[in-house]
Amino acid sequence: MTLPALRVPTRTRFVIAVAAVLTLVNAAVLAERAGRAAEAGGPALALWAGAIDLLWLFAVNVALLVPAMVSARLLKLWSFLLLVAGAGAAWAVAQYGISFTREMGYAIVGTNPGEIRELLRPWTLALAVCAFGPPALLLARLRLPRLTFAPHGRALAGAGLVVLLFGGAFLADQGRVRATIREATEVFAPVGLVSAVVDVARREWLARNVAKADIAQTFVLPGPREDAPTVVLVVGESTRAQNFGLGGYARQTTPRLAVRDGVVYFPEATACSTTTAVAVPCMLSRLEGHEFALPPRETSLVGVFAALGYDAHWYSVQRGNNRAILSACAEAPTCRVNLPGHDEVLIPPLEAALAAPGPAPRFVLLHTLGAHANFHERYPAAFARFRPECRDVPYACDRQAAINAYDNAILYVDHVLDEVIARLEGRDAVLIYASDHGESIGEGFRYGHAAALALAPEEQTRIPFLVWTSRIFREKRPDFAARIAARRGQRVSHDHIFHTALGCAGARSALIRPSLDLCADSPAGALAGR
């Protein structure tokens, strides 16, 4: 049976209808922002702020659709894509508390199909088909008339009025309006999603032929290279400080590290981002978090160690599809990503790197999957100590079951770190471990990570951070070991990794900041962090 075609009087009315639906998709965010305004200034402010939000959002949605009006097919396709993106983005904002910042744009661009599959289930896809099937069919049967401009004087006048209103407000108070628009853009769908992805594409395009500044030449390694220590950096994933046994968690999730000599744990550590796409390049940069921006413009920690004569290696179980991370990885002579299996598969290549012939000291970066969702997929069955464990996406499980699976994943992190340390015990070595960011597990009904850093809950920003030194390292450099131990109560962050790794290796450069080098002889309190 053939469905009859549906006619729309004008393309303008079609655009207005779609823009209205895209605006209503954000009803929950609009209500939440109006509620905040009411708390700050009462009902009058809430009404005014809500009206401005509604008007601005509707105008932007219209602006997103207008360029596609030149073609009926293009307009229908673009409308459908925006409706799907808007619904999905609004769900992500409500489920994960994310904001569509530039950092989120890099995370979206760097997401691969495997990560998407981990967060979706058959019922999710079935729901999507049921939700978007009818609109797709409806759009397919719509017949849009030819585009004409004469009948649309009222629409153009309305658009002009909106421009005048916002133009006047902008001229009256540029800073406040800019900040308001930026905040609104980051939380509304799909405009925030489109804006973030376009911003990332623009930055990548402008930086495509710009070479990184080679800061490695400013670093020197005094003394013979064979006297330099082995340096291992283990990058964790989605592991938060709140569930790390060394930090005083009620459960002992780090029993092996708890009895390991040479471990200094820093309980007050924070991440420079809540997304892997930004956090990993940030922690490998000499810049502090508030200075750092993608794409990276300088040689990373990896390139500096390679230039110092270290035999540099990068091994990762993460899927290598993020350009900024791959760019840092490529600075190492050995760069291997997407190793299959649990994090323990990193041990054999580590052993091979340590056993390689030659006098050059070793620098090894191990990029793990840590406690990334889905939690039960991050550890072998033998580590399922806390039960019942969630064996699905975290938000689909009982919260305690999700926490149990998360704690099991940290038990496995503890095991892997201890196995890495065991391979370094008889060497002159230092190991630094820090997670890229934390994770929300149902607190405030949030799951996952990637919230805007300024608004992110502590579960996403507080991370485990530790430094381990071997007995030989402590004997050869007792002052370094003493300084690390003396600062265990200091605030630290990703900012410290670059400077501490090079400082503890004995490297010298005017670019090493003593206040961020845990091995440096810094004044008391200089390591307070941000």
C-alpha positions as CSV (number, residue, x, y, z in Angstrom):
1,M,0.0,0.0,0.0
2,T,1.4,3.4,-1.0
3,L,1.1,6.1,1.6
4,P,-0.3,9.4,0.4
5,A,2.1,12.4,0.1
6,L,1.7,15.1,2.6
7,R,1.9,18.8,1.6
8,V,3.3,21.7,3.6
9,P,2.1,25.2,2.7
10,T,5.5,26.8,2.7
11,R,9.1,25.8,3.5
12,T,9.2,28.6,6.1
13,R,6.4,27.0,8.1
14,F,8.2,23.7,7.9
15,V,11.4,25.3,9.2
16,I,9.5,26.9,12.0
17,A,7.8,23.6,13.0
18,V,11.1,21.7,13.0
19,A,12.8,24.5,15.0
20,A,10.0,24.4,17.5
21,V,10.5,20.7,18.0
22,L,14.3,21.1,18.4
23,T,13.6,23.8,21.0
24,L,11.2,21.5,22.9
25,V,13.8,18.8,23.0
26,N,15.7,21.0,25.5
27,A,12.7,21.4,27.8
28,A,14.5,19.8,30.8
29,V,17.5,22.0,30.4
30,L,15.3,25.1,29.9
31,A,13.4,24.3,33.1
32,E,16.6,23.7,35.0
33,R,18.1,27.0,33.9
34,A,14.9,28.8,34.8
35,G,14.9,27.1,38.2
36,R,18.5,28.4,38.9
37,A,17.4,31.9,37.8
38,A,14.5,31.7,40.3
39,E,16.8,30.8,43.1
40,A,19.0,33.7,42.3
41,G,16.5,36.4,41.7
42,G,13.0,35.2,42.1
43,P,10.1,34.5,39.7
44,A,10.6,37.7,37.7
45,L,14.2,36.8,36.8
46,A,13.2,33.2,36.0
47,L,10.5,34.4,33.6
48,W,12.8,36.9,31.9
49,A,15.8,34.4,31.7
50,G,13.5,31.6,30.5
51,A,12.0,33.8,27.8
52,I,15.5,34.9,26.6
53,D,16.7,31.3,26.5
54,L,13.6,30.2,24.6
55,L,13.8,33.0,22.1
56,W,17.5,32.6,21.5
57,L,17.4,28.8,21.2
58,F,14.5,29.0,18.7
59,A,16.3,31.6,16.6
60,V,19.5,29.5,16.5
61,N,17.5,26.4,15.5
62,V,15.9,28.4,12.7
63,A,19.4,29.6,11.6
64,L,20.6,26.0,11.5
65,L,17.8,25.1,9.1
66,V,17.7,28.1,6.8
67,P,20.7,27.3,4.6
68,A,19.1,23.9,3.7
69,M,15.9,25.6,2.4
70,V,17.5,25.9,-1.1
71,S,16.7,22.2,-1.7
72,A,13.7,20.2,-0.5
73,R,15.6,16.9,-0.2
74,L,18.5,18.6,1.6
75,L,16.1,20.4,4.0
76,K,14.3,17.1,4.9
77,L,17.5,15.2,5.3
78,W,19.1,18.0,7.4
79,S,16.0,18.3,9.5
80,F,16.0,14.5,10.3
81,L,19.7,14.5,11.2
82,L,19.2,17.5,13.5
83,L,16.2,15.9,15.2
84,V,18.2,12.7,15.8
85,A,21.3,14.6,17.0
86,G,19.2,16.8,19.1
87,A,17.4,13.9,20.8
88,G,20.6,12.0,21.4
89,A,22.5,15.0,22.6
90,A,19.6,16.0,25.0
91,W,19.7,12.4,26.4
92,A,23.4,12.6,26.9
93,V,23.1,16.0,28.7
94,A,20.4,14.5,31.0
95,Q,22.1,11.1,31.5
96,Y,25.8,12.2,31.8
97,G,25.6,15.9,32.7
98,I,27.9,16.7,29.8
99,S,28.3,20.1,28.2
100,F,29.2,20.6,24.6
101,T,32.5,22.4,25.2
102,R,35.5,22.4,22.8
103,E,36.9,19.5,24.9
104,M,33.7,17.6,24.4
105,G,34.0,18.3,20.6
106,Y,37.4,16.6,20.6
107,A,36.0,13.7,22.5
108,I,33.1,13.3,20.1
109,V,35.4,13.5,17.0
110,G,37.8,11.0,18.7
111,T,35.0,8.5,19.6
112,N,35.1,5.2,17.8
113,P,32.4,2.7,17.0
114,G,33.6,0.3,19.7
115,E,33.1,2.9,22.4
116,I,29.6,3.6,21.1
117,R,28.7,-0.1,21.1
118,E,29.8,-0.4,24.7
119,L,27.2,2.2,25.8
120,L,24.3,0.9,23.7
121,R,22.3,-2.2,24.0
122,P,19.7,-3.9,21.6
123,W,16.8,-2.3,23.5
124,T,18.5,1.1,23.0
125,L,18.6,0.6,19.3
126,A,15.0,-0.7,19.3
127,L,13.9,2.4,21.1
128,A,15.7,4.6,18.6
129,V,14.0,2.9,15.7
130,C,10.6,3.3,17.3
131,A,11.3,6.9,18.1
132,F,12.8,8.0,14.8
133,G,11.1,5.6,12.4
134,P,7.8,7.5,12.2
135,P,9.4,10.9,11.8
136,A,11.7,9.5,9.0
137,L,8.6,8.1,7.2
138,L,6.7,11.3,7.7
139,L,9.6,13.4,6.3
140,A,10.0,11.0,3.3
141,R,6.3,11.6,2.4
142,L,6.3,15.3,2.8
143,R,6.2,17.5,-0.3
144,L,7.7,20.9,0.1
145,P,6.7,23.7,-2.4
146,R,9.2,25.7,-4.3
147,L,11.2,28.3,-2.4
148,T,9.8,31.8,-2.8
149,F,10.7,34.9,-0.8
150,A,7.7,37.2,-1.4
151,P,5.3,35.7,1.1
152,H,7.8,35.7,3.9
153,G,7.9,39.3,4.9
154,R,6.6,38.6,8.4
155,A,9.2,35.9,9.0
156,L,12.0,38.1,7.8
157,A,10.7,40.9,10.0
158,G,10.6,38.6,13.0
159,A,14.1,37.4,12.3
160,G,15.3,41.0,12.0
161,L,13.7,41.9,15.3
162,V,15.5,39.0,17.0
163,V,18.8,40.2,15.5
164,L,18.1,43.8,16.7
165,L,17.3,42.6,20.3
166,F,20.4,40.5,20.6
167,G,22.5,43.1,18.8
168,G,21.3,45.8,21.2
169,A,22.0,43.6,24.2
170,F,25.4,42.7,22.9
171,L,26.4,46.3,22.4
172,A,25.1,47.2,25.9
173,D,27.0,44.5,27.7
174,Q,29.2,42.5,25.4
175,G,31.0,40.5,28.1
176,R,27.9,39.3,29.9
177,V,26.0,38.4,26.7
178,R,29.0,36.6,25.3
179,A,29.3,34.5,28.5
180,T,25.6,33.8,28.5
181,I,25.5,32.7,24.9
182,R,28.6,30.6,25.4
183,E,27.1,28.9,28.4
184,A,23.8,28.3,26.6
185,T,25.4,27.0,23.5
186,E,27.2,24.4,25.6
187,V,24.1,22.9,27.2
188,F,21.5,23.1,24.4
189,A,21.0,20.4,21.8
190,P,21.7,20.1,18.9
191,V,23.2,23.6,18.6
192,G,25.9,22.8,21.2
193,L,26.9,19.6,19.5
194,V,27.1,21.3,16.1
195,S,29.0,24.2,17.5
196,A,31.6,22.0,19.3
197,V,32.2,19.8,16.3
198,V,32.6,22.8,13.9
199,D,35.0,24.5,16.4
200,V,37.2,21.4,16.5
201,A,37.1,21.1,12.7
202,R,38.1,24.7,12.3
203,R,41.0,24.4,14.8
204,E,42.3,21.2,13.2
205,W,42.1,22.8,9.7
206,L,44.0,25.9,10.8
207,A,46.7,23.7,12.5
208,R,47.0,21.1,9.7
209,N,50.3,22.6,8.4
210,V,51.6,24.1,11.6
211,A,54.6,22.1,13.0
212,K,55.0,21.6,16.7
213,A,57.5,23.8,18.4
214,D,60.5,21.6,19.3
215,I,61.1,22.4,23.0
216,A,63.1,19.1,23.5
217,Q,66.3,20.9,22.5
218,T,66.2,23.0,25.6
219,F,66.6,19.9,27.9
220,V,69.9,18.3,28.8
221,L,70.7,15.2,30.8
222,P,73.9,15.7,32.8
223,G,76.2,12.8,33.2
224,P,76.3,9.5,31.4
225,R,73.0,8.3,29.9
226,E,73.5,4.9,31.5
227,D,73.3,6.5,34.9
228,A,69.8,7.9,34.2
229,P,66.8,6.0,35.8
230,T,64.2,4.1,33.9
231,V,61.0,6.1,33.9
232,V,57.6,4.5,33.5
233,L,54.3,6.5,33.2
234,V,51.1,4.5,33.6
235,V,48.0,6.5,32.4
236,G,44.8,5.3,34.0
237,E,41.3,5.6,32.6
238,S,38.1,6.7,34.4
239,T,39.5,5.8,37.8
240,R,38.4,8.1,40.6
241,A,40.1,8.8,43.8
242,Q,37.0,8.2,45.9
243,N,37.2,4.4,45.3
244,F,40.9,4.0,45.5
245,G,41.9,2.0,48.6
246,L,45.2,4.0,49.2
247,G,43.0,7.1,49.6
248,G,41.1,5.7,52.6
249,Y,38.1,4.1,50.7
250,A,36.0,1.9,53.0
251,R,36.8,-1.1,50.7
252,Q,40.4,-2.2,50.2
253,T,40.5,-2.0,46.5
254,T,44.3,-1.6,46.3
255,P,45.6,-4.4,48.6
256,R,48.8,-5.0,46.7
257,L,49.9,-1.4,46.4
258,A,49.1,-1.0,50.1
259,V,52.0,-3.3,51.1
260,R,54.4,-2.3,48.3
261,D,57.5,-0.5,49.4
262,G,58.3,2.8,47.7
263,V,54.8,3.9,47.0
264,V,53.9,7.5,47.8
265,Y,50.2,8.2,47.2
266,F,48.8,11.8,46.8
267,P,45.2,11.9,48.0
268,E,44.5,15.4,46.8
269,A,45.0,15.1,43.0
270,T,42.9,16.6,40.2
271,A,42.6,16.1,36.4
272,C,43.0,18.9,33.9
273,S,40.0,17.6,31.9
274,T,37.1,15.1,32.2
275,T,37.7,13.6,28.8
276,T,40.6,11.4,27.6
277,A,40.9,13.3,24.4
278,V,42.1,16.4,26.3
279,A,43.4,15.0,29.5
280,V,46.1,12.7,28.0
281,P,47.7,15.4,25.8
282,C,47.4,17.8,28.7
283,M,49.2,15.6,31.2
284,L,52.1,15.2,28.6
285,S,52.4,18.9,28.1
286,R,54.7,21.3,30.0
287,L,51.8,23.7,30.2
288,E,49.4,23.9,33.1
289,G,45.8,22.9,32.6
290,H,44.5,26.5,32.3
291,E,47.2,27.2,29.7
292,F,46.7,24.1,27.6
293,A,44.5,23.9,24.5
294,L,44.2,21.4,21.6
295,P,45.7,20.8,19.2
296,P,49.1,20.6,21.0
297,R,51.6,23.1,19.7
298,E,54.8,21.8,21.4
299,T,56.7,18.6,21.8
300,S,55.2,16.3,24.5
301,L,56.9,14.6,27.4
302,V,57.5,11.6,25.1
303,G,59.4,13.6,22.5
304,V,61.5,15.2,25.2
305,F,62.6,11.9,26.6
306,A,63.4,10.6,23.1
307,A,65.5,13.7,22.4
308,L,67.4,13.1,25.7
309,G,68.6,9.8,24.4
310,Y,66.0,7.6,26.1
311,D,64.7,4.5,24.4
312,A,61.1,5.6,24.4
313,H,58.1,3.2,24.0
314,W,54.3,3.7,24.0
315,Y,52.0,0.8,24.5
316,S,48.3,1.1,24.7
317,V,45.2,-1.0,24.9
318,Q,43.1,2.0,23.9
319,R,41.9,2.3,20.4
320,G,44.2,4.7,18.6
321,N,41.9,7.2,16.9
322,N,42.5,10.5,18.7
323,R,44.9,12.7,16.7
324,A,46.4,14.6,19.6
325,I,47.1,11.3,21.5
326,L,48.5,9.6,18.4
327,S,50.7,12.7,17.7
328,A,52.3,12.3,21.1
329,C,52.6,8.5,20.6
330,A,54.4,9.1,17.3
331,E,57.1,11.0,19.1
332,A,58.3,7.6,20.5
333,P,60.3,5.3,18.2
334,T,58.0,2.5,19.3
335,C,54.3,3.3,19.3
336,R,51.8,0.5,19.5
337,V,48.1,1.0,20.2
338,N,44.9,-1.1,20.3
339,L,46.6,-4.1,21.9
340,P,43.8,-6.6,22.4
341,G,42.8,-7.9,25.8
342,H,42.8,-6.6,29.4
343,D,45.4,-4.2,30.7
344,E,47.8,-7.1,31.6
345,V,48.6,-7.5,27.9
346,L,50.9,-4.4,28.4
347,I,53.3,-6.4,30.6
348,P,55.0,-8.5,27.8
349,P,55.9,-5.5,25.7
350,L,57.1,-3.7,28.8
351,E,59.4,-6.6,29.6
352,A,60.7,-6.6,26.1
353,A,61.4,-2.9,26.2
354,L,63.3,-3.3,29.5
355,A,65.3,-6.2,28.2
356,A,66.3,-4.6,24.9
357,P,70.1,-4.4,24.5
358,G,71.9,-1.1,24.6
359,P,73.0,1.4,27.2
360,A,70.1,3.9,26.7
361,P,67.8,4.4,29.6
362,R,64.2,3.5,29.1
363,F,61.1,5.6,29.0
364,V,57.8,3.6,28.8
365,L,54.3,4.9,28.7
366,L,51.5,2.4,29.3
367,H,48.0,3.6,28.4
368,T,45.4,1.4,30.1
369,L,41.6,1.1,30.0
370,G,41.5,1.0,33.8
371,A,37.9,1.4,35.0
372,H,36.3,2.7,31.9
373,A,32.7,1.6,31.3
374,N,31.5,-1.0,30.9
375,F,33.2,-1.8,34.2
376,H,32.8,-5.6,34.0
377,E,34.6,-5.8,30.7
378,R,37.8,-4.3,32.3
379,Y,38.8,-7.3,34.4
380,P,39.1,-11.1,34.3
381,A,36.5,-13.1,36.2
382,A,39.0,-13.9,38.9
383,F,38.8,-10.3,40.1
384,A,35.0,-10.2,40.5
385,R,35.3,-10.0,44.3
386,F,32.5,-7.6,45.0
387,R,29.1,-9.0,44.1
388,P,26.5,-8.7,42.7
389,E,28.3,-7.0,39.9
390,C,26.8,-5.0,37.1
391,R,27.2,-6.8,33.8
392,D,25.6,-4.2,31.6
393,V,25.9,-0.5,31.0
394,P,26.2,1.2,34.4
395,Y,23.0,3.3,34.1
396,A,21.0,0.1,33.4
397,C,22.0,-1.6,36.6
398,D,21.3,-1.2,40.3
399,R,23.7,1.5,41.5
400,Q,25.3,-0.7,44.1
401,A,25.9,-3.4,41.5
402,A,27.5,-0.8,39.3
403,I,29.8,0.3,42.2
404,N,30.7,-3.3,42.8
405,A,31.8,-3.8,39.2
406,Y,33.7,-0.5,39.4
407,D,35.5,-1.6,42.5
408,N,36.4,-4.9,40.9
409,A,37.9,-2.9,38.0
410,I,40.1,-1.0,40.5
411,L,41.2,-4.3,42.1
412,Y,42.5,-5.2,38.7
413,V,44.2,-1.8,38.3
414,D,46.0,-2.5,41.6
415,H,47.1,-5.9,40.3
416,V,48.4,-4.5,37.0
417,L,50.3,-1.7,38.7
418,D,51.9,-4.1,41.1
419,E,52.9,-6.4,38.2
420,V,54.5,-3.4,36.4
421,I,56.4,-2.5,39.6
422,A,57.6,-6.1,40.0
423,R,59.3,-5.8,36.6
424,L,61.1,-2.6,37.8
425,E,62.1,-3.7,41.3
426,G,65.7,-4.6,40.5
427,R,66.3,-1.5,38.4
428,D,67.0,2.1,39.0
429,A,63.5,3.2,38.3
430,V,60.7,5.6,39.0
431,L,57.0,5.1,38.1
432,I,54.2,7.6,38.0
433,Y,50.6,6.6,37.8
434,A,47.6,9.0,37.3
435,S,44.2,8.4,35.9
436,D,43.1,10.7,33.0
437,H,39.9,11.6,34.8
438,G,37.3,10.2,37.2
439,E,33.8,8.8,36.8
440,S,30.3,9.5,38.0
441,I,28.4,6.4,39.1
442,G,24.9,7.6,39.8
443,E,25.7,10.6,42.1
444,G,23.1,13.2,41.3
445,F,21.7,10.7,38.7
446,R,24.9,11.2,36.6
447,Y,26.9,8.4,35.0
448,G,30.2,8.5,33.1
449,H,32.4,11.6,32.6
450,A,32.9,14.5,30.2
451,A,31.1,17.2,32.2
452,A,32.4,20.7,31.7
453,L,35.4,21.1,34.0
454,A,34.1,24.2,35.7
455,L,30.8,22.4,36.5
456,A,32.1,18.8,36.9
457,P,31.4,16.9,40.2
458,E,34.4,15.8,42.2
459,E,33.8,12.2,41.2
460,Q,35.0,13.2,37.7
461,T,37.9,15.5,38.6
462,R,39.6,13.9,41.6
463,I,41.9,11.1,40.5
464,P,44.4,8.6,42.0
465,F,48.0,9.8,41.7
466,L,51.1,8.0,43.0
467,V,54.8,7.9,42.6
468,W,56.8,4.7,43.1
469,T,60.6,4.6,43.4
470,S,62.8,1.5,43.5
471,R,65.2,0.7,46.2
472,I,68.2,1.5,43.9
473,F,66.6,4.8,42.9
474,R,66.1,5.8,46.6
475,E,69.7,4.8,47.4
476,K,71.2,6.7,44.5
477,R,69.0,9.8,45.0
478,P,67.9,9.9,48.7
479,D,67.1,13.6,48.4
480,F,64.7,13.0,45.6
481,A,63.0,10.2,47.4
482,A,62.7,12.3,50.6
483,R,61.1,15.2,48.8
484,I,58.5,13.0,47.1
485,A,57.6,11.4,50.5
486,A,57.5,14.7,52.3
487,R,54.9,16.1,49.8
488,R,52.4,13.3,50.0
489,G,49.9,15.6,51.6
490,Q,50.3,18.3,48.9
491,R,47.8,19.1,46.2
492,V,48.9,17.8,42.9
493,S,47.4,17.5,39.4
494,H,48.2,16.5,35.8
495,D,50.3,19.6,35.7
496,H,53.0,17.9,37.8
497,I,53.5,14.9,35.5
498,F,55.7,16.5,32.8
499,H,57.9,18.3,35.3
500,T,58.2,15.5,37.9
501,A,59.0,12.8,35.3
502,L,61.9,14.9,33.8
503,G,63.0,16.3,37.2
504,C,63.2,12.9,38.8
505,A,65.2,11.6,35.7
506,G,67.7,14.4,36.4
507,A,67.0,16.4,33.3
508,R,67.6,20.1,33.4
509,S,65.9,22.9,31.6
510,A,64.6,26.4,32.2
511,L,61.2,25.0,31.2
512,I,61.0,22.6,34.2
513,R,59.0,24.4,36.9
514,P,60.3,23.6,40.4
515,S,56.9,24.2,41.8
516,L,55.5,21.3,39.7
517,D,58.5,18.9,40.1
518,L,58.0,16.6,43.1
519,C,61.7,15.8,43.1
520,A,62.8,19.5,43.2
521,D,63.9,21.3,46.3
522,S,60.9,23.6,46.3
523,P,59.8,26.0,49.1
524,A,57.2,24.6,51.5
525,G,53.8,25.0,50.0
526,A,55.0,25.6,46.5
527,L,53.2,22.5,45.3
528,A,49.7,23.5,46.4
529,G,48.5,23.1,42.8
530,R,45.5,24.8,41.3
